[in-house]
Amino acid sequence: MRVAIDDELTIVTASSYRETLLSALRDASDVRVELSGISDLDTAGLQVLLLMRDEAARRHVPVEFTSPSGAVAEVLALTGVVL
């Protein structure tokens, strides 16, 4: 299943995207999360991505995060987080 995030992933939208991503884990045997449309990423949004990564591992569902936008790449570089 492919999930695209085409918005900011911040405290304002994190709850909604959290539900979208966790729902994808329940409904698919593998998930690809397209990150190129993320215009802004804060720590709440990063927490959602980390939750997705960790929950996928717990459920043994392969997840791939693809095409990080500049905003995503910057936050990942600053924090040292590997998705």
DOTORRO-211760 format. One record per residue (C-alpha): residue in three letters; x, y, z. Coordinates in pm, 1 decimal, padded with zeros to 6 digits. Last residue first. Layout:
REM DOTORRO-211760
<gulum><titor>ALA</titor><east>X</east><north>Y</north><up>Z</up></gulum>
...
//
This chain:
REM DOTORRO-211760
<gulum><titor>LEU</titor><east>01390.2</east><north>00587.8</north><up>00897.8</up></gulum>
<gulum><titor>VAL</titor><east>01723.7</east><north>00697.7</north><up>01033.2</up></gulum>
<gulum><titor>VAL</titor><east>01723.6</east><north>00975.4</north><up>01290.6</up></gulum>
<gulum><titor>GLY</titor><east>02043.1</east><north>01179.0</north><up>01329.1</up></gulum>
<gulum><titor>THR</titor><east>01840.6</east><north>01468.5</north><up>01467.9</up></gulum>
<gulum><titor>LEU</titor><east>01970.9</east><north>01746.8</north><up>01247.3</up></gulum>
<gulum><titor>ALA</titor><east>02002.3</east><north>01522.6</north><up>00941.2</up></gulum>
<gulum><titor>LEU</titor><east>01652.3</east><north>01381.3</north><up>00985.0</up></gulum>
<gulum><titor>VAL</titor><east>01510.8</east><north>01731.5</north><up>01030.9</up></gulum>
<gulum><titor>GLU</titor><east>01683.5</east><north>01860.4</north><up>00716.5</up></gulum>
<gulum><titor>ALA</titor><east>01585.5</east><north>01558.1</north><up>00507.1</up></gulum>
<gulum><titor>VAL</titor><east>01221.1</east><north>01602.5</north><up>00605.3</up></gulum>
<gulum><titor>ALA</titor><east>01211.4</east><north>01970.4</north><up>00511.5</up></gulum>
<gulum><titor>GLY</titor><east>01399.1</east><north>01903.4</north><up>00187.6</up></gulum>
<gulum><titor>SER</titor><east>01141.7</east><north>01641.3</north><up>00094.2</up></gulum>
<gulum><titor>PRO</titor><east>01206.9</east><north>01274.7</north><up>00165.8</up></gulum>
<gulum><titor>SER</titor><east>01167.1</east><north>01053.6</north><up>-00141.1</up></gulum>
<gulum><titor>THR</titor><east>01064.4</east><north>00723.7</north><up>00015.5</up></gulum>
<gulum><titor>PHE</titor><east>00990.9</east><north>00575.4</north><up>00358.0</up></gulum>
<gulum><titor>GLU</titor><east>00962.3</east><north>00197.4</north><up>00325.2</up></gulum>
<gulum><titor>VAL</titor><east>00762.1</east><north>-00022.8</north><up>00559.0</up></gulum>
<gulum><titor>PRO</titor><east>00772.7</east><north>-00402.9</north><up>00582.7</up></gulum>
<gulum><titor>VAL</titor><east>00509.0</east><north>-00535.1</north><up>00822.3</up></gulum>
<gulum><titor>HIS</titor><east>00647.7</east><north>-00751.1</north><up>01102.7</up></gulum>
<gulum><titor>ARG</titor><east>00387.6</east><north>-00613.7</north><up>01346.7</up></gulum>
<gulum><titor>ARG</titor><east>00651.9</east><north>-00479.9</north><up>01586.4</up></gulum>
<gulum><titor>ALA</titor><east>00862.3</east><north>-00355.2</north><up>01296.1</up></gulum>
<gulum><titor>ALA</titor><east>00562.6</east><north>-00172.4</north><up>01150.6</up></gulum>
<gulum><titor>GLU</titor><east>00488.7</east><north>-00024.1</north><up>01493.3</up></gulum>
<gulum><titor>ASP</titor><east>00845.1</east><north>00104.1</north><up>01521.9</up></gulum>
<gulum><titor>ARG</titor><east>00856.5</east><north>00269.6</north><up>01180.2</up></gulum>
<gulum><titor>MET</titor><east>00506.9</east><north>00415.4</north><up>01212.0</up></gulum>
<gulum><titor>LEU</titor><east>00582.1</east><north>00545.4</north><up>01561.2</up></gulum>
<gulum><titor>LEU</titor><east>00901.9</east><north>00700.7</north><up>01428.3</up></gulum>
<gulum><titor>LEU</titor><east>00707.8</east><north>00875.0</north><up>01151.2</up></gulum>
<gulum><titor>VAL</titor><east>00449.4</east><north>01002.7</north><up>01399.1</up></gulum>
<gulum><titor>GLN</titor><east>00722.2</east><north>01121.8</north><up>01636.4</up></gulum>
<gulum><titor>LEU</titor><east>00881.4</east><north>01315.4</north><up>01350.4</up></gulum>
<gulum><titor>GLY</titor><east>00550.1</east><north>01491.1</north><up>01294.7</up></gulum>
<gulum><titor>ALA</titor><east>00532.3</east><north>01594.6</north><up>01658.8</up></gulum>
<gulum><titor>THR</titor><east>00897.8</east><north>01703.1</north><up>01643.6</up></gulum>
<gulum><titor>ASP</titor><east>00835.4</east><north>01934.9</north><up>01349.6</up></gulum>
<gulum><titor>LEU</titor><east>00815.8</east><north>01872.3</north><up>00975.3</up></gulum>
<gulum><titor>ASP</titor><east>00718.5</east><north>02128.2</north><up>00711.0</up></gulum>
<gulum><titor>SER</titor><east>00636.1</east><north>02099.9</north><up>00338.8</up></gulum>
<gulum><titor>ILE</titor><east>00589.5</east><north>01723.3</north><up>00327.6</up></gulum>
<gulum><titor>GLY</titor><east>00508.8</east><north>01630.8</north><up>-00032.7</up></gulum>
<gulum><titor>SER</titor><east>00823.0</east><north>01423.7</north><up>-00093.1</up></gulum>
<gulum><titor>LEU</titor><east>00755.7</east><north>01188.1</north><up>00199.7</up></gulum>
<gulum><titor>GLU</titor><east>00594.0</east><north>00892.3</north><up>00020.3</up></gulum>
<gulum><titor>VAL</titor><east>00522.7</east><north>00615.0</north><up>00271.2</up></gulum>
<gulum><titor>ARG</titor><east>00539.4</east><north>00263.4</north><up>00123.8</up></gulum>
<gulum><titor>VAL</titor><east>00354.3</east><north>-00001.3</north><up>00321.6</up></gulum>
<gulum><titor>ASP</titor><east>00365.2</east><north>-00382.0</north><up>00318.1</up></gulum>
<gulum><titor>SER</titor><east>00112.2</east><north>-00656.1</north><up>00393.0</up></gulum>
<gulum><titor>ALA</titor><east>-00163.6</east><north>-00399.3</north><up>00409.9</up></gulum>
<gulum><titor>ASP</titor><east>-00477.8</east><north>-00309.8</north><up>00605.5</up></gulum>
<gulum><titor>ARG</titor><east>-00362.1</east><north>-00277.3</north><up>00965.6</up></gulum>
<gulum><titor>LEU</titor><east>-00041.6</east><north>-00097.5</north><up>00872.1</up></gulum>
<gulum><titor>ALA</titor><east>-00235.6</east><north>00142.9</north><up>00648.9</up></gulum>
<gulum><titor>SER</titor><east>-00460.9</east><north>00223.2</north><up>00944.5</up></gulum>
<gulum><titor>LEU</titor><east>-00153.7</east><north>00314.1</north><up>01147.9</up></gulum>
<gulum><titor>LEU</titor><east>-00049.8</east><north>00559.2</north><up>00877.4</up></gulum>
<gulum><titor>THR</titor><east>-00388.1</east><north>00728.8</north><up>00845.0</up></gulum>
<gulum><titor>GLU</titor><east>-00438.3</east><north>00745.6</north><up>01222.5</up></gulum>
<gulum><titor>ARG</titor><east>-00099.9</east><north>00909.1</north><up>01277.0</up></gulum>
<gulum><titor>TYR</titor><east>-00167.0</east><north>01139.1</north><up>00982.5</up></gulum>
<gulum><titor>SER</titor><east>-00472.2</east><north>01283.0</north><up>01158.4</up></gulum>
<gulum><titor>SER</titor><east>-00295.1</east><north>01319.8</north><up>01490.6</up></gulum>
<gulum><titor>ALA</titor><east>00011.9</east><north>01481.7</north><up>01334.9</up></gulum>
<gulum><titor>THR</titor><east>-00175.6</east><north>01755.4</north><up>01145.4</up></gulum>
<gulum><titor>VAL</titor><east>-00147.3</east><north>02059.0</north><up>01376.3</up></gulum>
<gulum><titor>ILE</titor><east>00152.5</east><north>01926.4</north><up>01569.8</up></gulum>
<gulum><titor>THR</titor><east>00337.9</east><north>01915.2</north><up>01240.3</up></gulum>
<gulum><titor>LEU</titor><east>00348.9</east><north>01707.0</north><up>00925.1</up></gulum>
<gulum><titor>GLU</titor><east>00289.7</east><north>01975.9</north><up>00665.5</up></gulum>
<gulum><titor>ASP</titor><east>00099.0</east><north>01861.8</north><up>00362.1</up></gulum>
<gulum><titor>ASP</titor><east>00114.9</east><north>01605.5</north><up>00085.4</up></gulum>
<gulum><titor>ILE</titor><east>00175.6</east><north>01286.3</north><up>00280.6</up></gulum>
<gulum><titor>ALA</titor><east>00149.5</east><north>00995.9</north><up>00041.0</up></gulum>
<gulum><titor>VAL</titor><east>00053.9</east><north>00643.6</north><up>00147.6</up></gulum>
<gulum><titor>ARG</titor><east>00123.7</east><north>00349.5</north><up>-00084.2</up></gulum>
<gulum><titor>MET</titor><east>00000.0</east><north>00000.0</north><up>00000.0</up></gulum>
//
